[in-house]
Amino acid sequence: MNPERAAQAAAILRPRLAVPIHWGTFYPAGLRRVVPEPFETPGLAFVEAASRLAPDVPVRVVAPGEAFDLPAR
């Protein structure tokens, strides 16, 4: 899913928390010549799209390798 489609899914499913995943993990070999840093825009684009399409769904962007505790219900 791209960020827009993922935000549409969040609007339909209405999870208590949306966490975009895999947005910074795909960095093909050889791409470093063209784009020196891993992609960061898909996670941020999801936040923007979710704020428009699913404003009642909280979003938490987690950096690759970062961890966090889910809030209690």
Secondary structure, 3 states (H helix, E strand, C coil): CCHHHHHHHHHHHCCCCECCCCCCCCCCCCHHHCCCCCCCHHHHHHHHHHHHHCCCCCECCCCCCCCCCCCCC
